[in-house]
Structure formats: C-alpha cells, structure tokens
C-alpha cells in the first residue's frame, strides 16, 4: 500500500496527524504554556494513546498510528523538558 512512489500520500497522512491538536480548542484557556497536554485533552488521553498504539497492528492504519504516536511523543518531550 505504501511504496516509495506513494510518498506524497504518506506525507499528507503524517501531516494530518497534527489535527489532533484541535482538541485544545475545548480547553479553557485554549493555550496555557504551563499545561501538559498529555492526559489533559481528549485526543491526548491515555485511552487515545492506547488506540494509536493499536493502530500499528493494522496495515491500513499503521502510518496514521505512527504519526499520532510521534505527535504524542513530541508533546511528552515538551512536558518533560518544561518541568
């Protein structure tokens, strides 16, 4: 499904994983520089992280799962480095 000639599709899928930050719009205030998003926002919850991990085991959702887990990892690093 994902071959070297299909890199544009993979790129767009990985780019679309940034859309999980839309759940920040549900928070009040929307942006808090001292807040860790892991475990606070719905799409950054521990349940959602388990779902993203399970996506790795299905061929159709693997690339999306990788992108979402990378997003979570970068958010975790942000929380870790901030504290």
PDB file of N, CA, C and O in Angstrom:
ATOM      1  N   UNK A   1       0.819  -1.195   0.000  1.00  0.00           N
ATOM      2  CA  UNK A   1       0.000   0.000   0.000  1.00  0.00           C
ATOM      3  C   UNK A   1       0.864   1.261   0.000  1.00  0.00           C
ATOM      4  O   UNK A   1       0.563   2.206  -0.729  1.00  0.00           O
ATOM      5  N   UNK A   2       1.931   1.296   0.801  1.00  0.00           N
ATOM      6  CA  UNK A   2       2.800   2.457   0.856  1.00  0.00           C
ATOM      7  C   UNK A   2       4.147   2.091   0.264  1.00  0.00           C
ATOM      8  O   UNK A   2       4.948   1.399   0.892  1.00  0.00           O
ATOM      9  N   UNK A   3       4.388   2.554  -0.935  1.00  0.00           N
ATOM     10  CA  UNK A   3       5.633   2.285  -1.628  1.00  0.00           C
ATOM     11  C   UNK A   3       6.388   3.594  -1.805  1.00  0.00           C
ATOM     12  O   UNK A   3       5.819   4.663  -1.584  1.00  0.00           O
ATOM     13  N   UNK A   4       7.663   3.535  -2.201  1.00  0.00           N
ATOM     14  CA  UNK A   4       8.425   4.774  -2.393  1.00  0.00           C
ATOM     15  C   UNK A   4       7.761   5.751  -3.360  1.00  0.00           C
ATOM     16  O   UNK A   4       7.946   6.961  -3.228  1.00  0.00           O
ATOM     17  N   UNK A   5       7.002   5.261  -4.315  1.00  0.00           N
ATOM     18  CA  UNK A   5       6.314   6.135  -5.242  1.00  0.00           C
ATOM     19  C   UNK A   5       5.073   6.780  -4.651  1.00  0.00           C
ATOM     20  O   UNK A   5       4.458   7.639  -5.285  1.00  0.00           O
ATOM     21  N   UNK A   6       4.702   6.381  -3.457  1.00  0.00           N
ATOM     22  CA  UNK A   6       3.494   6.860  -2.793  1.00  0.00           C
ATOM     23  C   UNK A   6       3.825   7.817  -1.647  1.00  0.00           C
ATOM     24  O   UNK A   6       3.021   7.980  -0.729  1.00  0.00           O
ATOM     25  N   UNK A   7       4.991   8.446  -1.688  1.00  0.00           N
ATOM     26  CA  UNK A   7       5.460   9.246  -0.564  1.00  0.00           C
ATOM     27  C   UNK A   7       4.591  10.463  -0.302  1.00  0.00           C
ATOM     28  O   UNK A   7       4.484  10.904   0.843  1.00  0.00           O
ATOM     29  N   UNK A   8       3.974  11.011  -1.323  1.00  0.00           N
ATOM     30  CA  UNK A   8       3.127  12.190  -1.116  1.00  0.00           C
ATOM     31  C   UNK A   8       1.919  11.853  -0.251  1.00  0.00           C
ATOM     32  O   UNK A   8       1.516  12.648   0.598  1.00  0.00           O
ATOM     33  N   UNK A   9       1.344  10.678  -0.467  1.00  0.00           N
ATOM     34  CA  UNK A   9       0.201  10.236   0.344  1.00  0.00           C
ATOM     35  C   UNK A   9       0.615  10.037   1.795  1.00  0.00           C
ATOM     36  O   UNK A   9      -0.084  10.461   2.715  1.00  0.00           O
ATOM     37  N   UNK A  10       1.759   9.389   1.990  1.00  0.00           N
ATOM     38  CA  UNK A  10       2.263   9.170   3.343  1.00  0.00           C
ATOM     39  C   UNK A  10       2.559  10.509   4.018  1.00  0.00           C
ATOM     40  O   UNK A  10       2.250  10.695   5.195  1.00  0.00           O
ATOM     41  N   UNK A  11       3.149  11.429   3.283  1.00  0.00           N
ATOM     42  CA  UNK A  11       3.449  12.758   3.814  1.00  0.00           C
ATOM     43  C   UNK A  11       2.172  13.464   4.267  1.00  0.00           C
ATOM     44  O   UNK A  11       2.144  14.046   5.351  1.00  0.00           O
ATOM     45  N   UNK A  12       1.130  13.422   3.463  1.00  0.00           N
ATOM     46  CA  UNK A  12      -0.131  14.074   3.827  1.00  0.00           C
ATOM     47  C   UNK A  12      -0.781  13.418   5.045  1.00  0.00           C
ATOM     48  O   UNK A  12      -1.369  14.102   5.882  1.00  0.00           O
ATOM     49  N   UNK A  13      -0.674  12.094   5.140  1.00  0.00           N
ATOM     50  CA  UNK A  13      -1.216  11.402   6.311  1.00  0.00           C
ATOM     51  C   UNK A  13      -0.464  11.832   7.566  1.00  0.00           C
ATOM     52  O   UNK A  13      -1.079  12.135   8.589  1.00  0.00           O
ATOM     53  N   UNK A  14       0.868  11.859   7.489  1.00  0.00           N
ATOM     54  CA  UNK A  14       1.659  12.269   8.651  1.00  0.00           C
ATOM     55  C   UNK A  14       1.396  13.728   8.999  1.00  0.00           C
ATOM     56  O   UNK A  14       1.341  14.081  10.177  1.00  0.00           O
ATOM     57  N   UNK A  15       1.235  14.562   8.009  1.00  0.00           N
ATOM     58  CA  UNK A  15       0.934  15.967   8.252  1.00  0.00           C
ATOM     59  C   UNK A  15      -0.434  16.133   8.910  1.00  0.00           C
ATOM     60  O   UNK A  15      -0.621  17.015   9.749  1.00  0.00           O
ATOM     61  N   UNK A  16      -1.377  15.294   8.533  1.00  0.00           N
ATOM     62  CA  UNK A  16      -2.732  15.393   9.085  1.00  0.00           C
ATOM     63  C   UNK A  16      -2.796  15.010  10.564  1.00  0.00           C
ATOM     64  O   UNK A  16      -3.770  15.338  11.241  1.00  0.00           O
ATOM     65  N   UNK A  17      -1.776  14.322  11.071  1.00  0.00           N
ATOM     66  CA  UNK A  17      -1.806  13.933  12.484  1.00  0.00           C
ATOM     67  C   UNK A  17      -1.715  15.138  13.408  1.00  0.00           C
ATOM     68  O   UNK A  17      -1.994  15.022  14.601  1.00  0.00           O
ATOM     69  N   UNK A  18      -1.335  16.274  12.884  1.00  0.00           N
ATOM     70  CA  UNK A  18      -1.304  17.485  13.711  1.00  0.00           C
ATOM     71  C   UNK A  18      -2.709  17.978  14.028  1.00  0.00           C
ATOM     72  O   UNK A  18      -2.887  18.831  14.898  1.00  0.00           O
ATOM     73  N   UNK A  19      -3.705  17.449  13.331  1.00  0.00           N
ATOM     74  CA  UNK A  19      -5.083  17.863  13.582  1.00  0.00           C
ATOM     75  C   UNK A  19      -5.596  17.432  14.955  1.00  0.00           C
ATOM     76  O   UNK A  19      -6.624  17.933  15.410  1.00  0.00           O
ATOM     77  N   UNK A  20      -4.891  16.503  15.628  1.00  0.00           N
ATOM     78  CA  UNK A  20      -5.363  16.132  16.961  1.00  0.00           C
ATOM     79  C   UNK A  20      -5.200  17.287  17.943  1.00  0.00           C
ATOM     80  O   UNK A  20      -5.751  17.243  19.043  1.00  0.00           O
ATOM     81  N   UNK A  21      -4.459  18.308  17.564  1.00  0.00           N
ATOM     82  CA  UNK A  21      -4.349  19.481  18.422  1.00  0.00           C
ATOM     83  C   UNK A  21      -5.612  20.325  18.416  1.00  0.00           C
ATOM     84  O   UNK A  21      -5.708  21.291  19.173  1.00  0.00           O
ATOM     85  N   UNK A  22      -6.577  19.983  17.583  1.00  0.00           N
ATOM     86  CA  UNK A  22      -7.851  20.707  17.605  1.00  0.00           C
ATOM     87  C   UNK A  22      -8.580  20.528  18.934  1.00  0.00           C
ATOM     88  O   UNK A  22      -9.443  21.333  19.285  1.00  0.00           O
ATOM     89  N   UNK A  23      -8.231  19.467  19.678  1.00  0.00           N
ATOM     90  CA  UNK A  23      -8.878  19.279  20.975  1.00  0.00           C
ATOM     91  C   UNK A  23      -8.443  20.325  21.991  1.00  0.00           C
ATOM     92  O   UNK A  23      -9.047  20.436  23.058  1.00  0.00           O
ATOM     93  N   UNK A  24      -7.413  21.085  21.681  1.00  0.00           N
ATOM     94  CA  UNK A  24      -7.016  22.185  22.556  1.00  0.00           C
ATOM     95  C   UNK A  24      -8.091  23.276  22.585  1.00  0.00           C
ATOM     96  O   UNK A  24      -8.164  24.060  23.531  1.00  0.00           O
ATOM     97  N   UNK A  25      -8.919  23.317  21.544  1.00  0.00           N
ATOM     98  CA  UNK A  25      -9.988  24.311  21.494  1.00  0.00           C
ATOM     99  C   UNK A  25     -11.060  24.061  22.553  1.00  0.00           C
ATOM    100  O   UNK A  25     -11.852  24.954  22.857  1.00  0.00           O
ATOM    101  N   UNK A  26     -11.090  22.854  23.114  1.00  0.00           N
ATOM    102  CA  UNK A  26     -12.080  22.518  24.143  1.00  0.00           C
ATOM    103  C   UNK A  26     -11.645  22.969  25.536  1.00  0.00           C
ATOM    104  O   UNK A  26     -12.448  22.970  26.469  1.00  0.00           O
ATOM    105  N   UNK A  27     -10.382  23.351  25.675  1.00  0.00           N
ATOM    106  CA  UNK A  27      -9.854  23.719  26.991  1.00  0.00           C
ATOM    107  C   UNK A  27     -10.087  25.199  27.270  1.00  0.00           C
ATOM    108  O   UNK A  27     -10.247  26.007  26.355  1.00  0.00           O
ATOM    109  N   UNK A  28     -10.102  25.525  28.532  1.00  0.00           N
ATOM    110  CA  UNK A  28     -10.225  26.910  28.948  1.00  0.00           C
ATOM    111  C   UNK A  28      -9.119  27.209  29.954  1.00  0.00           C
ATOM    112  O   UNK A  28      -9.168  26.663  31.056  1.00  0.00           O
ATOM    113  N   UNK A  29      -8.154  28.016  29.654  1.00  0.00           N
ATOM    114  CA  UNK A  29      -7.910  28.732  28.410  1.00  0.00           C
ATOM    115  C   UNK A  29      -7.423  27.778  27.310  1.00  0.00           C
ATOM    116  O   UNK A  29      -6.929  26.686  27.588  1.00  0.00           O
ATOM    117  N   UNK A  30      -7.574  28.213  26.076  1.00  0.00           N
ATOM    118  CA  UNK A  30      -7.187  27.375  24.948  1.00  0.00           C
ATOM    119  C   UNK A  30      -5.702  27.060  25.011  1.00  0.00           C
ATOM    120  O   UNK A  30      -5.308  25.917  24.778  1.00  0.00           O
ATOM    121  N   UNK A  31      -4.871  28.049  25.321  1.00  0.00           N
ATOM    122  CA  UNK A  31      -3.431  27.834  25.418  1.00  0.00           C
ATOM    123  C   UNK A  31      -2.950  28.204  26.798  1.00  0.00           C
ATOM    124  O   UNK A  31      -3.190  29.313  27.278  1.00  0.00           O
ATOM    125  N   UNK A  32      -2.276  27.278  27.429  1.00  0.00           N
ATOM    126  CA  UNK A  32      -1.638  27.519  28.714  1.00  0.00           C
ATOM    127  C   UNK A  32      -0.212  27.004  28.598  1.00  0.00           C
ATOM    128  O   UNK A  32      -0.011  25.794  28.489  1.00  0.00           O
ATOM    129  N   UNK A  33       0.777  27.878  28.619  1.00  0.00           N
ATOM    130  CA  UNK A  33       2.153  27.435  28.399  1.00  0.00           C
ATOM    131  C   UNK A  33       2.673  26.482  29.474  1.00  0.00           C
ATOM    132  O   UNK A  33       3.663  25.786  29.250  1.00  0.00           O
ATOM    133  N   UNK A  34       2.030  26.440  30.619  1.00  0.00           N
ATOM    134  CA  UNK A  34       2.489  25.567  31.702  1.00  0.00           C
ATOM    135  C   UNK A  34       1.703  24.270  31.805  1.00  0.00           C
ATOM    136  O   UNK A  34       1.935  23.480  32.720  1.00  0.00           O
ATOM    137  N   UNK A  35       0.776  24.037  30.882  1.00  0.00           N
ATOM    138  CA  UNK A  35      -0.065  22.843  30.936  1.00  0.00           C
ATOM    139  C   UNK A  35       0.520  21.760  30.037  1.00  0.00           C
ATOM    140  O   UNK A  35       0.935  22.023  28.908  1.00  0.00           O
ATOM    141  N   UNK A  36       0.545  20.548  30.558  1.00  0.00           N
ATOM    142  CA  UNK A  36       0.959  19.395  29.764  1.00  0.00           C
ATOM    143  C   UNK A  36      -0.293  18.826  29.098  1.00  0.00           C
ATOM    144  O   UNK A  36      -1.282  18.530  29.768  1.00  0.00           O
ATOM    145  N   UNK A  37      -0.239  18.677  27.784  1.00  0.00           N
ATOM    146  CA  UNK A  37      -1.431  18.224  27.061  1.00  0.00           C
ATOM    147  C   UNK A  37      -1.684  16.727  27.223  1.00  0.00           C
ATOM    148  O   UNK A  37      -2.810  16.270  27.025  1.00  0.00           O
ATOM    149  N   UNK A  38      -0.647  15.953  27.582  1.00  0.00           N
ATOM    150  CA  UNK A  38      -0.809  14.511  27.751  1.00  0.00           C
ATOM    151  C   UNK A  38      -1.692  14.260  28.971  1.00  0.00           C
ATOM    152  O   UNK A  38      -1.375  14.694  30.079  1.00  0.00           O
ATOM    153  N   UNK A  39      -2.788  13.565  28.756  1.00  0.00           N
ATOM    154  CA  UNK A  39      -3.707  13.256  29.837  1.00  0.00           C
ATOM    155  C   UNK A  39      -4.701  14.369  30.138  1.00  0.00           C
ATOM    156  O   UNK A  39      -5.594  14.183  30.965  1.00  0.00           O
ATOM    157  N   UNK A  40      -4.568  15.520  29.487  1.00  0.00           N
ATOM    158  CA  UNK A  40      -5.477  16.632  29.752  1.00  0.00           C
ATOM    159  C   UNK A  40      -6.529  16.760  28.656  1.00  0.00           C
ATOM    160  O   UNK A  40      -7.720  16.872  28.948  1.00  0.00           O
ATOM    161  N   UNK A  41      -6.105  16.744  27.417  1.00  0.00           N
ATOM    162  CA  UNK A  41      -7.010  16.890  26.279  1.00  0.00           C
ATOM    163  C   UNK A  41      -7.521  15.517  25.834  1.00  0.00           C
ATOM    164  O   UNK A  41      -6.806  14.523  25.963  1.00  0.00           O
ATOM    165  N   UNK A  42      -8.744  15.451  25.315  1.00  0.00           N
ATOM    166  CA  UNK A  42      -9.340  14.157  24.954  1.00  0.00           C
ATOM    167  C   UNK A  42      -8.513  13.331  23.948  1.00  0.00           C
ATOM    168  O   UNK A  42      -8.355  12.124  24.127  1.00  0.00           O
ATOM    169  N   UNK A  43      -8.002  13.959  22.922  1.00  0.00           N
ATOM    170  CA  UNK A  43      -7.223  13.213  21.926  1.00  0.00           C
ATOM    171  C   UNK A  43      -5.771  12.990  22.360  1.00  0.00           C
ATOM    172  O   UNK A  43      -4.988  12.370  21.641  1.00  0.00           O
ATOM    173  N   UNK A  44      -5.425  13.498  23.536  1.00  0.00           N
ATOM    174  CA  UNK A  44      -4.114  13.263  24.125  1.00  0.00           C
ATOM    175  C   UNK A  44      -4.245  12.416  25.400  1.00  0.00           C
ATOM    176  O   UNK A  44      -3.312  12.340  26.200  1.00  0.00           O
ATOM    177  N   UNK A  45      -5.395  11.789  25.577  1.00  0.00           N
ATOM    178  CA  UNK A  45      -5.639  10.981  26.779  1.00  0.00           C
ATOM    179  C   UNK A  45      -4.909   9.651  26.678  1.00  0.00           C
ATOM    180  O   UNK A  45      -4.471   9.248  25.600  1.00  0.00           O
ATOM    181  N   UNK A  46      -4.787   8.985  27.801  1.00  0.00           N
ATOM    182  CA  UNK A  46      -4.095   7.695  27.820  1.00  0.00           C
ATOM    183  C   UNK A  46      -4.882   6.646  27.033  1.00  0.00           C
ATOM    184  O   UNK A  46      -4.286   5.772  26.404  1.00  0.00           O
ATOM    185  N   UNK A  47      -6.196   6.725  27.062  1.00  0.00           N
ATOM    186  CA  UNK A  47      -7.019   5.813  26.265  1.00  0.00           C
ATOM    187  C   UNK A  47      -6.749   6.016  24.780  1.00  0.00           C
ATOM    188  O   UNK A  47      -6.604   5.049  24.033  1.00  0.00           O
ATOM    189  N   UNK A  48      -6.681   7.277  24.354  1.00  0.00           N
ATOM    190  CA  UNK A  48      -6.404   7.574  22.943  1.00  0.00           C
ATOM    191  C   UNK A  48      -5.016   7.076  22.552  1.00  0.00           C
ATOM    192  O   UNK A  48      -4.830   6.576  21.443  1.00  0.00           O
ATOM    193  N   UNK A  49      -4.047   7.206  23.442  1.00  0.00           N
ATOM    194  CA  UNK A  49      -2.688   6.733  23.147  1.00  0.00           C
ATOM    195  C   UNK A  49      -2.689   5.230  22.931  1.00  0.00           C
ATOM    196  O   UNK A  49      -1.980   4.732  22.056  1.00  0.00           O
ATOM    197  N   UNK A  50      -3.477   4.494  23.717  1.00  0.00           N
ATOM    198  CA  UNK A  50      -3.584   3.043  23.520  1.00  0.00           C
ATOM    199  C   UNK A  50      -4.198   2.741  22.153  1.00  0.00           C
ATOM    200  O   UNK A  50      -3.751   1.823  21.465  1.00  0.00           O
ATOM    201  N   UNK A  51      -5.206   3.496  21.757  1.00  0.00           N
ATOM    202  CA  UNK A  51      -5.818   3.312  20.438  1.00  0.00           C
ATOM    203  C   UNK A  51      -4.797   3.586  19.339  1.00  0.00           C
ATOM    204  O   UNK A  51      -4.735   2.844  18.358  1.00  0.00           O
ATOM    205  N   UNK A  52      -3.991   4.647  19.488  1.00  0.00           N
ATOM    206  CA  UNK A  52      -2.971   4.959  18.492  1.00  0.00           C
ATOM    207  C   UNK A  52      -1.951   3.821  18.398  1.00  0.00           C
ATOM    208  O   UNK A  52      -1.481   3.484  17.312  1.00  0.00           O
ATOM    209  N   UNK A  53      -1.619   3.235  19.548  1.00  0.00           N
ATOM    210  CA  UNK A  53      -0.679   2.113  19.552  1.00  0.00           C
ATOM    211  C   UNK A  53      -1.277   0.903  18.837  1.00  0.00           C
ATOM    212  O   UNK A  53      -0.584   0.220  18.082  1.00  0.00           O
ATOM    213  N   UNK A  54      -2.548   0.641  19.071  1.00  0.00           N
ATOM    214  CA  UNK A  54      -3.203  -0.498  18.423  1.00  0.00           C
ATOM    215  C   UNK A  54      -3.310  -0.306  16.909  1.00  0.00           C
ATOM    216  O   UNK A  54      -3.400  -1.281  16.162  1.00  0.00           O
ATOM    217  N   UNK A  55      -3.301   0.934  16.464  1.00  0.00           N
ATOM    218  CA  UNK A  55      -3.349   1.206  15.024  1.00  0.00           C
ATOM    219  C   UNK A  55      -2.107   0.690  14.307  1.00  0.00           C
ATOM    220  O   UNK A  55      -2.134   0.486  13.093  1.00  0.00           O
ATOM    221  N   UNK A  56      -1.028   0.478  15.039  1.00  0.00           N
ATOM    222  CA  UNK A  56       0.207  -0.022  14.432  1.00  0.00           C
ATOM    223  C   UNK A  56       0.055  -1.441  13.904  1.00  0.00           C
ATOM    224  O   UNK A  56       0.813  -1.857  13.028  1.00  0.00           O
ATOM    225  N   UNK A  57      -0.903  -2.181  14.416  1.00  0.00           N
ATOM    226  CA  UNK A  57      -1.049  -3.592  14.068  1.00  0.00           C
ATOM    227  C   UNK A  57      -1.965  -3.841  12.880  1.00  0.00           C
ATOM    228  O   UNK A  57      -2.132  -4.984  12.455  1.00  0.00           O
ATOM    229  N   UNK A  58      -2.558  -2.789  12.342  1.00  0.00           N
ATOM    230  CA  UNK A  58      -3.400  -2.909  11.158  1.00  0.00           C
ATOM    231  C   UNK A  58      -2.706  -2.196  10.011  1.00  0.00           C
ATOM    232  O   UNK A  58      -2.304  -1.040  10.145  1.00  0.00           O
ATOM    233  N   UNK A  59      -2.566  -2.871   8.899  1.00  0.00           N
ATOM    234  CA  UNK A  59      -1.830  -2.304   7.776  1.00  0.00           C
ATOM    235  C   UNK A  59      -2.435  -0.998   7.261  1.00  0.00           C
ATOM    236  O   UNK A  59      -1.706  -0.091   6.858  1.00  0.00           O
ATOM    237  N   UNK A  60      -3.749  -0.901   7.274  1.00  0.00           N
ATOM    238  CA  UNK A  60      -4.417   0.290   6.751  1.00  0.00           C
ATOM    239  C   UNK A  60      -4.241   1.514   7.648  1.00  0.00           C
ATOM    240  O   UNK A  60      -4.319   2.641   7.159  1.00  0.00           O
ATOM    241  N   UNK A  61      -4.009   1.325   8.930  1.00  0.00           N
ATOM    242  CA  UNK A  61      -3.908   2.452   9.855  1.00  0.00           C
ATOM    243  C   UNK A  61      -2.499   2.639  10.409  1.00  0.00           C
ATOM    244  O   UNK A  61      -2.286   3.500  11.263  1.00  0.00           O
ATOM    245  N   UNK A  62      -1.551   1.863   9.948  1.00  0.00           N
ATOM    246  CA  UNK A  62      -0.196   1.891  10.524  1.00  0.00           C
ATOM    247  C   UNK A  62       0.463   3.263  10.396  1.00  0.00           C
ATOM    248  O   UNK A  62       1.002   3.779  11.375  1.00  0.00           O
ATOM    249  N   UNK A  63       0.429   3.860   9.204  1.00  0.00           N
ATOM    250  CA  UNK A  63       1.087   5.151   9.009  1.00  0.00           C
ATOM    251  C   UNK A  63       0.436   6.225   9.885  1.00  0.00           C
ATOM    252  O   UNK A  63       1.131   7.047  10.482  1.00  0.00           O
ATOM    253  N   UNK A  64      -0.876   6.214   9.959  1.00  0.00           N
ATOM    254  CA  UNK A  64      -1.585   7.168  10.808  1.00  0.00           C
ATOM    255  C   UNK A  64      -1.205   6.958  12.275  1.00  0.00           C
ATOM    256  O   UNK A  64      -0.969   7.925  12.999  1.00  0.00           O
ATOM    257  N   UNK A  65      -1.146   5.704  12.710  1.00  0.00           N
ATOM    258  CA  UNK A  65      -0.757   5.404  14.087  1.00  0.00           C
ATOM    259  C   UNK A  65       0.654   5.868  14.388  1.00  0.00           C
ATOM    260  O   UNK A  65       0.913   6.389  15.472  1.00  0.00           O
ATOM    261  N   UNK A  66       1.567   5.689  13.453  1.00  0.00           N
ATOM    262  CA  UNK A  66       2.946   6.149  13.643  1.00  0.00           C
ATOM    263  C   UNK A  66       2.974   7.664  13.796  1.00  0.00           C
ATOM    264  O   UNK A  66       3.640   8.192  14.687  1.00  0.00           O
ATOM    265  N   UNK A  67       2.258   8.354  12.932  1.00  0.00           N
ATOM    266  CA  UNK A  67       2.220   9.808  13.015  1.00  0.00           C
ATOM    267  C   UNK A  67       1.622  10.312  14.315  1.00  0.00           C
ATOM    268  O   UNK A  67       2.130  11.261  14.912  1.00  0.00           O
ATOM    269  N   UNK A  68       0.537   9.675  14.756  1.00  0.00           N
ATOM    270  CA  UNK A  68      -0.096  10.091  16.010  1.00  0.00           C
ATOM    271  C   UNK A  68       0.803   9.825  17.207  1.00  0.00           C
ATOM    272  O   UNK A  68       0.864  10.634  18.133  1.00  0.00           O
ATOM    273  N   UNK A  69       1.501   8.691  17.192  1.00  0.00           N
ATOM    274  CA  UNK A  69       2.413   8.389  18.298  1.00  0.00           C
ATOM    275  C   UNK A  69       3.611   9.328  18.298  1.00  0.00           C
ATOM    276  O   UNK A  69       4.090   9.706  19.368  1.00  0.00           O
ATOM    277  N   UNK A  70       4.108   9.714  17.126  1.00  0.00           N
ATOM    278  CA  UNK A  70       5.174  10.713  17.078  1.00  0.00           C
ATOM    279  C   UNK A  70       4.679  12.048  17.642  1.00  0.00           C
ATOM    280  O   UNK A  70       5.413  12.742  18.346  1.00  0.00           O
ATOM    281  N   UNK A  71       3.451  12.395  17.332  1.00  0.00           N
ATOM    282  CA  UNK A  71       2.871  13.631  17.863  1.00  0.00           C
ATOM    283  C   UNK A  71       2.809  13.567  19.393  1.00  0.00           C
ATOM    284  O   UNK A  71       3.187  14.518  20.078  1.00  0.00           O
ATOM    285  N   UNK A  72       2.336  12.454  19.911  1.00  0.00           N
ATOM    286  CA  UNK A  72       2.261  12.273  21.364  1.00  0.00           C
ATOM    287  C   UNK A  72       3.656  12.312  21.975  1.00  0.00           C
ATOM    288  O   UNK A  72       3.851  12.895  23.042  1.00  0.00           O
ATOM    289  N   UNK A  73       4.624  11.696  21.306  1.00  0.00           N
ATOM    290  CA  UNK A  73       5.999  11.700  21.808  1.00  0.00           C
ATOM    291  C   UNK A  73       6.555  13.114  21.884  1.00  0.00           C
ATOM    292  O   UNK A  73       7.199  13.469  22.871  1.00  0.00           O
ATOM    293  N   UNK A  74       6.319  13.920  20.870  1.00  0.00           N
ATOM    294  CA  UNK A  74       6.815  15.299  20.915  1.00  0.00           C
ATOM    295  C   UNK A  74       6.107  16.108  21.990  1.00  0.00           C
ATOM    296  O   UNK A  74       6.729  16.951  22.636  1.00  0.00           O
ATOM    297  N   UNK A  75       4.831  15.867  22.192  1.00  0.00           N
ATOM    298  CA  UNK A  75       4.125  16.548  23.286  1.00  0.00           C
ATOM    299  C   UNK A  75       4.663  16.101  24.639  1.00  0.00           C
ATOM    300  O   UNK A  75       4.804  16.915  25.551  1.00  0.00           O
ATOM    301  N   UNK A  76       4.964  14.818  24.772  1.00  0.00           N
ATOM    302  CA  UNK A  76       5.537  14.311  26.023  1.00  0.00           C
ATOM    303  C   UNK A  76       6.901  14.950  26.277  1.00  0.00           C
ATOM    304  O   UNK A  76       7.194  15.353  27.403  1.00  0.00           O
ATOM    305  N   UNK A  77       7.736  15.045  25.243  1.00  0.00           N
ATOM    306  CA  UNK A  77       9.040  15.678  25.400  1.00  0.00           C
ATOM    307  C   UNK A  77       8.889  17.139  25.810  1.00  0.00           C
ATOM    308  O   UNK A  77       9.676  17.645  26.610  1.00  0.00           O
ATOM    309  N   UNK A  78       7.898  17.806  25.273  1.00  0.00           N
ATOM    310  CA  UNK A  78       7.637  19.179  25.661  1.00  0.00           C
ATOM    311  C   UNK A  78       7.279  19.258  27.137  1.00  0.00           C
ATOM    312  O   UNK A  78       7.748  20.151  27.843  1.00  0.00           O
ATOM    313  N   UNK A  79       6.461  18.342  27.604  1.00  0.00           N
ATOM    314  CA  UNK A  79       6.088  18.306  29.028  1.00  0.00           C
ATOM    315  C   UNK A  79       7.297  17.981  29.896  1.00  0.00           C
ATOM    316  O   UNK A  79       7.493  18.577  30.955  1.00  0.00           O
ATOM    317  N   UNK A  80       8.097  17.038  29.440  1.00  0.00           N
ATOM    318  CA  UNK A  80       9.267  16.606  30.204  1.00  0.00           C
ATOM    319  C   UNK A  80      10.301  17.725  30.314  1.00  0.00           C
ATOM    320  O   UNK A  80      10.855  17.955  31.390  1.00  0.00           O
ATOM    321  N   UNK A  81      10.560  18.411  29.223  1.00  0.00           N
ATOM    322  CA  UNK A  81      11.570  19.457  29.216  1.00  0.00           C
ATOM    323  C   UNK A  81      11.106  20.718  29.945  1.00  0.00           C
ATOM    324  O   UNK A  81      11.925  21.499  30.429  1.00  0.00           O
ATOM    325  N   UNK A  82       9.798  20.910  30.019  1.00  0.00           N
ATOM    326  CA  UNK A  82       9.247  22.080  30.681  1.00  0.00           C
ATOM    327  C   UNK A  82       9.334  21.967  32.206  1.00  0.00           C
ATOM    328  O   UNK A  82       9.465  22.974  32.901  1.00  0.00           O
ATOM    329  N   UNK A  83       9.262  20.748  32.715  1.00  0.00           N
ATOM    330  CA  UNK A  83       9.241  20.574  34.174  1.00  0.00           C
ATOM    331  C   UNK A  83      10.615  20.590  34.790  1.00  0.00           C
ATOM    332  O   UNK A  83      10.748  20.455  36.007  1.00  0.00           O
TER     333      UNK A  83
END
